[in-house]
Amino acid sequence: MPNTPSRPCALTQRLAQVRQHFADCIVPLWQGPGWNAEMALPFESLAADHQPEPVKRYRAMACARQLYLFSSRIEQPGAALRAAALFDSLQRHFHDAEHGGWFYSVDAQGQPLDRRKDLYTHAFIVFACAHYWGQVREPQVAAVLDSALSLIAERFGRDDGLYEASLGQDWSSLGSGPLQNPLMHLAEAFLQVLSVRADAPVQAALLTLCAALHAQFIDPQHGVMLEKPLGTVDNWFEPGHQFEWFFLLDTSPLLSETPLHHAIDRAFAHAERYGIQGTAVVAMLDTEGRTLDATQRIWAKAEYIRALVLRPEHDARLLAQLTALQAQFLHPGGWHECRDAQGAVSRHDMPSTTPYHLATALQGLQHLR
């Protein structure tokens, strides 16, 4: 799409610089030092000097996020082979042959570590496999995708349209209840499925989920999406998640006219007013906007940038945020994961899960082209 007068050239120039850094600096970290060739898995994180952090675990969710990353860049040399290896590793290391589903994590030797069945993990398996199947159309990928969808519906599903956040290895109840973040990524996964195939059960499940979230997670006064169900003591909201929800809902023809979208759209100004401090996107607020955690995380900034693309009237803010992303978070060796309330770098490693957020943000920034 060519530039238009409503989207300044400075924005597309800044975006090109960010995209170049991602392609030339960040992705190669996970093709080289971030890859454990013996295990065929990404290390959990790299230190600032690009050495892997001491291995304590490998998570299925991290494997799935990297599967999305490399199937998103299938034209890059070696990306298709890496995506195939990650898909195989997802099954080889994390699949529970006895009870079905996927373990949360394995240890340094590849043995099951945290054996719980985690909705967040299963949602990312659906998300990554749907995207990967859209690239390769292989029956084995479709089979894993269908299995994950069935397990989510049958095992995690509740009578109220929501889903349990965590279950035991044998699918026994842990009393976790539903939580916002895994439910958001489940909605994202359902949307990914619908983007690559017609699927009436998934569409119905998505609409039911969004209706239940609107009824049970939306703060009635401000419209923000809370992290726990209404009525939970000491509840809070995260601006990064508000912006992530806004993008998912606003870009979906299926969801853009739902009550959930109307609520999140109404809450955008509230999340900006209190959650954006200078150019920082703070981590946690109470419903009235009081800061609970002022940590600045790169993923939250990426989600804010992606959301701002959908609001052309905020192009000055978008340019400021892209500039701040470059200046405060990107550096020649990769990126800074977190800064504290004073702006000092507070986390020096680079997790294998973060490129997913940057990849989806850059995909959303296609709206600038």
C-alpha positions as CSV (number, residue, x, y, z in Angstrom):
1,M,0.0,0.0,0.0
2,P,1.6,3.4,-1.0
3,N,2.1,6.2,1.5
4,T,-0.8,8.6,1.8
5,P,-0.9,12.2,3.0
6,S,-2.6,11.1,6.2
7,R,0.4,8.9,7.2
8,P,3.6,10.9,7.3
9,C,6.7,9.6,5.5
10,A,8.7,9.9,8.7
11,L,6.6,7.1,10.2
12,T,7.4,4.7,7.3
13,Q,11.1,5.6,7.5
14,R,11.2,4.9,11.2
15,L,9.3,1.7,10.7
16,A,11.8,0.6,8.1
17,Q,14.7,1.1,10.6
18,V,12.9,-0.9,13.2
19,R,12.1,-3.7,10.7
20,Q,15.7,-3.7,9.6
21,H,17.0,-4.1,13.2
22,F,14.6,-7.0,13.7
23,A,15.6,-8.8,10.5
24,D,19.4,-8.2,10.8
25,C,20.0,-8.3,14.5
26,I,17.2,-9.9,16.5
27,V,16.1,-12.9,14.3
28,P,19.7,-14.1,13.7
29,L,20.2,-14.4,17.5
30,W,17.8,-17.3,17.4
31,Q,19.3,-18.8,14.3
32,G,22.8,-18.8,16.0
33,P,23.6,-18.5,19.7
34,G,20.0,-18.9,20.8
35,W,19.5,-22.3,19.2
36,N,20.4,-25.5,21.0
37,A,21.1,-27.7,18.0
38,E,21.4,-30.9,20.1
39,M,17.9,-30.5,21.6
40,A,16.5,-28.7,18.6
41,L,15.0,-26.1,20.9
42,P,15.6,-22.4,21.5
43,F,17.3,-21.5,24.8
44,E,15.0,-19.7,27.2
45,S,17.1,-16.6,27.0
46,L,20.4,-15.1,26.0
47,A,22.7,-12.9,28.1
48,A,23.7,-9.5,26.9
49,D,26.9,-11.1,25.4
50,H,24.7,-13.5,23.4
51,Q,25.7,-16.5,25.6
52,P,22.8,-18.7,26.7
53,E,21.6,-18.3,30.2
54,P,22.1,-21.4,32.4
55,V,19.5,-23.9,31.3
56,K,16.9,-24.8,33.9
57,R,14.0,-25.5,31.6
58,Y,12.5,-25.3,28.1
59,R,8.9,-24.3,27.8
60,A,6.4,-25.6,25.1
61,M,5.1,-22.0,24.9
62,A,8.5,-20.7,23.9
63,C,8.9,-23.4,21.3
64,A,5.5,-22.5,19.9
65,R,6.3,-18.8,19.8
66,Q,9.5,-19.5,17.9
67,L,7.6,-21.7,15.5
68,Y,5.4,-18.7,14.7
69,L,8.4,-16.5,14.3
70,F,10.1,-18.8,11.8
71,S,7.0,-19.7,9.9
72,S,6.3,-16.0,9.6
73,R,9.7,-15.5,8.0
74,I,9.5,-18.6,5.8
75,E,11.2,-16.7,2.9
76,Q,14.4,-16.1,5.0
77,P,17.2,-18.6,4.3
78,G,16.9,-21.5,6.8
79,A,13.6,-20.3,8.2
80,A,11.6,-23.1,6.7
81,L,13.9,-25.8,8.1
82,R,13.9,-24.1,11.5
83,A,10.1,-24.0,11.6
84,A,10.0,-27.7,10.7
85,A,12.5,-28.6,13.5
86,L,10.5,-26.5,16.0
87,F,7.2,-28.3,15.0
88,D,8.9,-31.7,15.5
89,S,10.4,-30.7,18.8
90,L,7.0,-29.5,20.1
91,Q,5.8,-33.0,19.7
92,R,9.0,-34.9,20.6
93,H,9.8,-33.0,23.8
94,F,6.4,-31.7,25.2
95,H,3.6,-34.0,24.1
96,D,2.2,-36.2,26.9
97,A,1.8,-39.6,25.3
98,E,-0.1,-41.0,28.4
99,H,-2.7,-38.3,29.0
100,G,-2.7,-36.2,25.8
101,G,-1.9,-32.6,25.5
102,W,1.4,-30.9,26.1
103,F,3.5,-30.4,29.2
104,Y,4.3,-26.9,30.4
105,S,8.1,-27.5,30.4
106,V,10.9,-30.0,30.3
107,D,14.2,-29.9,32.1
108,A,17.7,-29.4,30.6
109,Q,17.8,-33.1,29.5
110,G,14.4,-32.9,27.9
111,Q,12.5,-34.8,30.6
112,P,9.1,-33.5,31.8
113,L,9.5,-30.9,34.4
114,D,6.3,-29.0,35.0
115,R,3.7,-31.6,33.9
116,R,0.6,-29.3,34.3
117,K,-1.7,-28.7,31.4
118,D,-1.6,-25.0,30.9
119,L,-4.2,-23.1,28.8
120,Y,-1.7,-20.4,27.8
121,T,0.6,-23.1,26.4
122,H,-2.2,-24.9,24.5
123,A,-3.4,-21.6,23.1
124,F,0.0,-20.8,21.7
125,I,0.2,-24.3,20.2
126,V,-3.0,-23.7,18.4
127,F,-1.8,-20.2,17.3
128,A,1.5,-21.4,16.0
129,C,0.2,-24.6,14.4
130,A,-2.6,-22.7,12.6
131,H,-0.1,-20.2,11.3
132,Y,2.4,-22.9,10.3
133,W,-0.4,-24.9,8.6
134,G,-1.3,-21.9,6.6
135,Q,2.2,-21.9,5.2
136,V,2.8,-25.6,4.6
137,R,-0.6,-27.3,4.5
138,E,0.8,-30.6,5.8
139,P,-1.7,-33.1,7.2
140,Q,0.5,-33.8,10.3
141,V,0.3,-30.1,11.2
142,A,-3.5,-30.1,10.7
143,A,-3.7,-33.2,13.0
144,V,-1.8,-31.5,15.8
145,L,-3.9,-28.3,15.4
146,D,-7.2,-30.3,15.5
147,S,-6.0,-32.3,18.6
148,A,-5.2,-29.1,20.4
149,L,-8.5,-27.5,19.6
150,S,-10.4,-30.6,20.8
151,L,-8.5,-30.7,24.0
152,I,-9.1,-27.1,24.8
153,A,-12.8,-27.5,24.2
154,E,-13.2,-30.7,26.0
155,R,-10.7,-30.3,28.9
156,F,-10.4,-26.6,29.6
157,G,-13.9,-25.5,28.7
158,R,-16.4,-24.4,31.4
159,D,-20.1,-24.0,31.3
160,D,-19.9,-20.2,31.4
161,G,-18.1,-19.9,28.1
162,L,-14.7,-19.3,29.7
163,Y,-11.8,-21.8,30.2
164,E,-9.7,-23.0,33.2
165,A,-6.2,-21.5,33.2
166,S,-4.5,-24.6,34.5
167,L,-5.2,-28.3,35.0
168,G,-3.2,-31.3,36.4
169,Q,-1.3,-33.6,34.2
170,D,-4.2,-36.0,34.1
171,W,-6.6,-33.1,33.5
172,S,-7.7,-33.0,37.1
173,S,-8.9,-29.6,38.5
174,L,-6.4,-27.4,40.2
175,G,-9.0,-24.7,41.1
176,S,-7.3,-22.1,38.9
177,G,-10.4,-20.6,37.5
178,P,-10.2,-18.4,34.4
179,L,-7.5,-15.7,33.9
180,Q,-7.4,-12.9,31.3
181,N,-4.1,-13.5,29.7
182,P,-4.5,-17.1,28.6
183,L,-8.0,-16.3,27.4
184,M,-6.7,-13.4,25.3
185,H,-4.2,-15.7,23.7
186,L,-6.9,-18.3,23.1
187,A,-8.9,-15.6,21.3
188,E,-5.8,-14.8,19.3
189,A,-5.4,-18.4,18.5
190,F,-9.0,-18.8,17.4
191,L,-8.6,-15.8,15.1
192,Q,-5.5,-17.3,13.6
193,V,-7.4,-20.5,12.8
194,L,-10.1,-18.5,11.1
195,S,-7.6,-16.6,9.1
196,V,-6.4,-19.9,7.4
197,R,-9.6,-21.9,7.2
198,A,-13.3,-21.8,7.6
199,D,-14.1,-23.4,11.0
200,A,-17.7,-23.0,12.3
201,P,-17.0,-24.6,15.8
202,V,-14.0,-22.3,16.3
203,Q,-16.0,-19.2,15.2
204,A,-18.8,-20.1,17.6
205,A,-16.3,-20.7,20.5
206,L,-14.6,-17.4,19.8
207,L,-17.9,-15.4,19.9
208,T,-19.0,-17.3,23.1
209,L,-15.6,-16.5,24.7
210,C,-15.8,-12.8,23.9
211,A,-19.3,-12.6,25.2
212,A,-18.3,-14.3,28.5
213,L,-15.2,-12.0,28.8
214,H,-17.4,-9.0,28.4
215,A,-19.7,-10.2,31.1
216,Q,-17.1,-11.4,33.6
217,F,-13.9,-9.4,33.0
218,I,-14.8,-5.9,31.8
219,D,-14.8,-3.2,34.5
220,P,-18.2,-1.5,34.1
221,Q,-17.0,2.0,34.9
222,H,-14.0,2.3,32.6
223,G,-14.4,-0.6,30.2
224,V,-10.9,-1.9,30.8
225,M,-10.2,-5.6,30.7
226,L,-9.3,-6.8,34.2
227,E,-6.7,-9.5,34.8
228,K,-9.1,-11.6,37.0
229,P,-12.8,-12.0,37.0
230,L,-15.0,-9.2,38.3
231,G,-15.3,-9.2,42.1
232,T,-11.8,-10.6,42.7
233,V,-10.0,-8.8,45.5
234,D,-7.1,-6.5,44.5
235,N,-7.8,-6.8,40.8
236,W,-5.9,-4.8,38.3
237,F,-5.4,-4.1,34.6
238,E,-2.4,-3.9,32.4
239,P,-2.2,-1.2,29.7
240,G,-0.2,-3.5,27.4
241,H,-3.0,-6.0,27.4
242,Q,-5.6,-3.3,26.7
243,F,-3.8,-2.3,23.6
244,E,-3.2,-5.9,22.6
245,W,-7.0,-6.6,22.9
246,F,-7.8,-3.5,21.0
247,F,-5.7,-4.6,18.0
248,L,-7.2,-8.1,18.0
249,L,-10.8,-6.9,18.2
250,D,-10.5,-3.8,15.9
251,T,-8.9,-5.7,13.1
252,S,-11.4,-8.6,13.1
253,P,-14.5,-8.2,11.0
254,L,-16.1,-10.9,13.2
255,L,-15.4,-9.1,16.5
256,S,-15.3,-5.4,15.6
257,E,-19.0,-4.8,16.4
258,T,-19.2,-6.9,19.5
259,P,-19.9,-5.5,23.0
260,L,-16.4,-6.5,24.0
261,H,-14.9,-4.4,21.2
262,H,-17.1,-1.4,22.1
263,A,-15.9,-1.7,25.7
264,I,-12.2,-1.9,24.9
265,D,-12.5,0.9,22.4
266,R,-14.1,3.1,25.1
267,A,-11.3,2.1,27.5
268,F,-8.5,3.1,25.1
269,A,-8.4,6.7,26.4
270,H,-8.4,5.6,30.1
271,A,-5.6,3.1,29.4
272,E,-3.6,5.9,27.6
273,R,-4.3,8.6,30.2
274,Y,-2.9,6.6,33.1
275,G,-0.9,3.8,31.5
276,I,1.3,6.1,29.3
277,Q,3.7,8.1,31.4
278,G,5.9,10.2,29.0
279,T,6.7,7.6,26.4
280,A,6.7,4.8,28.9
281,V,4.0,2.1,28.9
282,V,3.7,1.1,32.6
283,A,3.0,-2.5,33.7
284,M,0.1,-2.5,36.1
285,L,-2.7,-0.1,37.3
286,D,-5.7,-0.4,39.5
287,T,-9.0,0.3,37.9
288,E,-8.9,4.0,38.9
289,G,-5.6,4.4,37.2
290,R,-3.2,4.4,40.2
291,T,0.2,2.8,39.2
292,L,0.9,-0.5,40.9
293,D,4.0,-1.4,38.9
294,A,5.8,1.2,36.8
295,T,8.1,-1.3,35.0
296,Q,8.4,-0.6,31.3
297,R,8.4,-3.8,29.2
298,I,9.3,-4.0,25.5
299,W,6.3,-6.2,24.7
300,A,3.8,-3.6,26.1
301,K,5.4,-0.8,24.1
302,A,5.2,-3.0,21.0
303,E,1.5,-3.6,21.6
304,Y,0.8,0.1,22.1
305,I,2.6,0.9,18.9
306,R,0.6,-1.7,17.0
307,A,-2.7,-0.3,18.4
308,L,-1.7,3.3,17.5
309,V,-1.4,2.3,13.9
310,L,-5.2,1.8,13.9
311,R,-5.7,5.4,15.1
312,P,-4.4,7.8,12.4
313,E,-5.3,10.8,14.5
314,H,-2.5,9.7,16.9
315,D,0.3,9.6,14.3
316,A,2.4,12.0,16.4
317,R,2.2,9.6,19.3
318,L,3.0,6.7,17.0
319,L,6.2,8.4,15.7
320,A,7.2,9.3,19.3
321,Q,6.7,5.7,20.4
322,L,8.6,4.2,17.5
323,T,11.4,6.6,18.2
324,A,11.4,5.7,21.9
325,L,11.4,2.0,21.0
326,Q,14.6,2.5,19.0
327,A,16.2,4.8,21.6
328,Q,15.3,3.0,24.8
329,F,14.9,-0.7,23.9
330,L,16.8,-1.5,20.7
331,H,20.6,-1.6,20.7
332,P,23.2,-3.1,18.4
333,G,23.4,-6.4,20.4
334,G,19.6,-6.9,20.4
335,W,17.1,-5.4,22.8
336,H,16.5,-4.4,26.4
337,E,13.6,-6.5,27.9
338,C,12.7,-4.2,30.8
339,R,13.4,-0.7,32.3
340,D,12.4,0.3,35.8
341,A,10.3,3.3,36.8
342,Q,13.4,5.5,36.6
343,G,14.2,4.3,33.1
344,A,17.2,2.2,34.1
345,V,17.6,-1.2,32.4
346,S,16.3,-3.7,34.9
347,R,16.5,-7.0,32.9
348,H,19.6,-7.6,30.9
349,D,18.8,-11.0,29.3
350,M,16.8,-11.4,26.1
351,P,14.1,-14.1,26.3
352,S,13.3,-16.3,23.4
353,T,9.6,-15.4,23.7
354,T,9.9,-11.7,23.0
355,P,10.5,-11.9,19.2
356,Y,6.9,-13.2,18.9
357,H,5.7,-9.8,20.2
358,L,8.0,-7.9,17.9
359,A,6.9,-10.0,14.9
360,T,3.2,-9.6,15.6
361,A,3.7,-5.8,16.1
362,L,5.6,-5.5,12.8
363,Q,2.9,-7.5,11.1
364,G,0.4,-5.0,12.5
365,L,2.5,-2.1,11.3
366,Q,1.8,-3.2,7.7
367,H,-1.1,-0.8,8.1
368,L,1.4,2.0,7.6
369,R,2.5,0.8,4.2
